[in-house]
Amino acid sequence: MICARLRAAPRSTEAGQAIVEFSLVCVFLLLLVAGAVDFGTLFSQRLELDNAVRVGARYAIENPQLWTNNASPADNTIEGQIIYAGDTREIPNDDSHIAIKYYTYDKVANTKTYCGTYSVTTNAWVAANSIAQGTCISPGSLIEITVSYDYSLLTPLLQSIFGATVPVKARATMVEVK
């Protein structure tokens, strides 16, 4: 008889307990879903950046001197190919986000030597170690494209842990054919 009374009495408090448990679990689940969305978007942006540097490097080996310092580069330039490949239009055309470097390659010693870069700031070739542009930009040389991008996190909790942005970088190197 006492057991029957104890079972009947808690029914009114069980509903309140379920709501409290649900609210605690719901907050955790929402944070988990928001983190998954952030991670998925970051991963997608990383894949788009990888594709952009490959497209830019592939274009650069065919057209090694088609540079531009325009903020909105045409698609017939190395920077334009990078920016318009995939969904990477937010990447600014400047030296801190897009780097185009050239290396000479010695097949016998299997070594590469940095010989110069194109600078958007000066809109000119910047030689390294006094190597002439004609020597560096020639068939068999290596062209390296590096693109850096800051991904803005969506979730405030992740922003407090990792900062407002997460740096993402991609690099591709190909051998010049022309």
N, C-alpha and C positions, 0 to 999 in steps of 0.2 A: 504494500500500500504506500509506503513511504517512497519507494522507487518510482511508482507511477506519478506521484506528485512532483518529484524532482524532474522527471522527463517533460512534463507538461509546462512547468514554469519557465524554463529558459527560452522557449520559442519567441518570445517578444524581444529578447536581447540578442538572439542569433542573427537577426536581420541587420542590426546595427554593427555587429562584429563583421559580417560579410562586407558591408559597405566600407568599413575601415580597411580591411584586408585588400579589397579591390582597389581602393585609392592608393595604397602603398605600392601594390604591384603594378598598377597602371602607370604611375610616374616612372618606374624603372623600365617598363616596356616602351614607353614613349621615348625615353632617352636612348634605349637600345635601337629603336627604329630610326630615330634622327641620326644617330651615329652611323648606322648602316647606309642611310641615304648620303651622308657626307662622304663616307669612304667610297661608295659607289661612284659618286660624282668626281671625286678626286682621282680614282682609278681611270675613269673614262677620260678625264682631262689629260692624264699621263699618256694614255694610248694615243690620243689625238696629237700630243706633242711629239711622241716618237714618230708618228707618221709624218708630221710636218718637217722634222729634221731630215728624214730619209728623202722626202720629196725635194727639199731644198738642196741636199747634197747631190742627188741625182741630176738636178737641173744645173748645179754649179759645175759638175764635171764636163758637161757639154758646153756651158756658157760661163767660163770662170771669171769673166770681168764684167758681167752685167749686174753691177751694184747700183744702189740708189740710196739717197738719204731722205727721200720724201717720207712724210709721216704716213701717207697712204700710198704705198708703192704699187706700181702696175704689176699685173700678174706675169709679165715677161721679164721680171728681174728675180734675182735669187731671193731677196727678202719678200717679194710679192708671192713667190711660190711657197715660201714658208708660212706666211700669214694666211694665205687663202687655202692651204691644204687642211681639210677638216674644218673644225670650228675653233680656230685659234686667232680670230680677228682682234681679240683684246690685247695681243702681244704688241707692244710699241716697237717701232723700228728705231732702236738706239743701241749703243755699244754695250749697255749692261744687260740687254735682253737677247740680242742676236749677235753672235760672234762668228765671223768667217775667217778661218786661219788656214794658212798654206804651209806645207812642209815639203822639203825635198826628201826623196827616198833612195837609199843606197841598197840595191838588191843583194850585193855581195856581202856587205857587213850586216845587212838586215837592220838598218838603223834609219830613223827619220830625224831630220833637222828642221827646227822651226825657222821659217825664213820671212814671214810677214803676215799681215792681216789687212783687211779693209776696215777703215774707221768711218762710221756714220758721222761722227762729230766733225771730223775734218773733211769728209767726203773725198778721201784720198787713200791711196795705198801707203801703208806704214811698214817700211822694211825693218827687218831684224838682222843684226850682225852684218850690216852693209851688203846684204844679198840683193842683187838687182831684181826688179819685178819680172823681167823677161826670163831670168833663170829660174825663178820660183814658180811662175805660172807657165808650166810647160807639160807636155805629155809625160806621164809617169809620176808626176807630183801628187801629193795627197792634199785633199781639201777636207777640212773638218768644220762642221757646222755645229754650234752649240746654242741651244735656246733655253733661256731661264724664264720661269713664270712663277708668280705668287698666287696660289689658290686661296681664295677667301673662304674660310670655314663658315658653315651655316648655323651650326649648333652652338649656342652660347657656352654650354658646359665645356665643349671641346675647345672653344676659343680661350677659355680660362686656363685650360691645361696646356695647349700647344701654342697659344698665341693667335692673333686674328688671322694670320696667313700661314700657309705651309709652302716653303719653296719647292718647286718642281723643276728638274733640269733633265734635258735629253741631249744626246750627242750622237752624231753619225759622221763617219769618215769614209771617203771613197777616193779611188784613184782617177786622176784626170786623164781623159782619153784624147782630147783635142789639143 
